[in-house]
């Protein structure tokens, strides 16, 4: 952890750690001394890592891995937190008309992005019966995948959940100004402390060393982005990315990136994913129809479409805001 | 662009001086390829050039010609204040904090010079021309090397004029810029093994001296930077050379003091050592340290508009250290191949907090630290923080 300490006692603390295959950054202002701040920073990191270990499908001992091992065999007893997250992801699946599905991860057997190979339609079709959120049963404190071979993946909601949990932990510790950024999912706590809004750059989906525009939020808010550039390959001039439409098993089309500002990172992430899967028009309609959220969509052609309320939350229309070299 | 622009003519100037000094030497033909690369995806330059120095004998004089073609690409700091608190993305690309803008350019240049000995004088004239997408430079110069004190001293005099046109790609408007430079120097041969050289120069720049691509944060917005339209630059240089007869080696030590009316003061200490090994090998390690203060109108941001404002890191206080090694090998007595590399570490002295969540922090209150549990540090940043690697491969043929 690093500290910038002004004479008055208020200091800016930053802690950075590896999290969920990316980087977690927590910045906060506190006036109660370094010892206290160090304890808060450690607690924030511990909470983030707890969520990763508990819900990551890559962790052998996570509850998600336990549920997946028992697919088609037996319900797994889980705690309330797990029930909450699974139900939230199922609600999201229903709201998306099946485009989003927490069991879509099984398609990774056909979509091996590192190999840059377009799967045969038959390979996708063979796996599609295993993509079915309606076969996820949440009952009496248990989660059960009804078909053997099904896989639950809370990756679509877990990171944003962790961001919010850490932000709430900071607020609970009496921190009045903080920014939590876990691999691009952001939550602010309070104001920046200098009267200026928080300024969050939105990465250019086609030039990842720069931002297309900046989102400005005055106080507590969540900001999240879904994009087609996290895992992808281009074959025959077509971009194949990991945001699959669960109904077809093929990448959703029309957009390259959606950024949403909402009350929490979870809500922002949920809406960004849904809007991305819905495509340009329906995606924008969804955001426009959601009164507590604003968003901007970047089409596959690079054009930016924003909700009306975004005008006061960003420096759009999108001139290239700034470029950021990788670290 | 301007960084390379400033650097490359120096190479040409150095060659010109070299050509003049070797007036009685044989002709040479040089081919060289220079690669220049800044860290962090910033500027990269590939610079092949050829240099011909044709000697027509005592009566015919000597003609030299330098042709260069640079390919410049990369990203350059815009001058913008790093105001983003973070970035939102699908993949969480980590962000550092200096806004950069991508650019590409090519630079074609030609310099021709002619020198002829008249008694104790070796006057030379040179003409140069270079063209980039947004910059045209035309220069002319006259120098004289006047041998005095029975050959033990040489007085160097020079005038060099340049009339340039800056045409920003953003506006396509032509802006004239001119430079008049005057130099005076005295080289003194001390005994058989030592050489002392004292010189000074004055350069008057006028016209369009802004960098058209740099911006300055003012209040809550950003505006194009603006610099004075005149600049007087002065430099004093003291060089000392010593030849170690027994070791067959030479040491060149130089100190340069620079000052201008933009309030920049700079010190450069240079060390170059040439070691001959046998008849074929020459090993030349070099080292340089440099420090400069900032221009009076430099700032990372300004609360209210000022007449002159720039956030260009080249006008900020910075220091750097450079080390290098060149190895030359004579394939034949008349054919030498050389390989060289330098590494430069530069760090800004004027620094800025990447985020300003805490209202004005004095830089002295800064405390960086890592508590050893694998977490990172937050640091102030400077666009001057850079490391620069260069590599050169060259072939020299004497005939």
Interface residues (C-beta under 8 A of the other chain):
Chain A: X1 X2 X3 X4 X5 X6 X7 X10 X11 X12 X14 X15 X16 X17 X18 X22 X23 X25 X27 X29 X38 X41 X42 X45 X177 X179 X181 X182 X183 X184 X185 X186 X188 X192 X193 X194 X196 X198 X199 X200 X201 X202 X203 X205 X207 X208 X209 X210 X211 X214 X215 X223 X224 X225 X226 X227 X228 X229 X230 X257 X259 X320 X321 X322 X323 X324 X325 X326 X327
Chain B: X40 X41 X42 X75 X78 X80 X83 X84 X85 X86 X87 X88 X89 X90 X91 X92 X93 X94 X95 X96 X97 X98 X99 X100 X101 X102 X220 X353 X355 X356 X357 X358 X359 X360 X361 X362 X365 X366 X367 X368 X369 X370 X371 X373 X374 X375 X376 X377 X378 X379
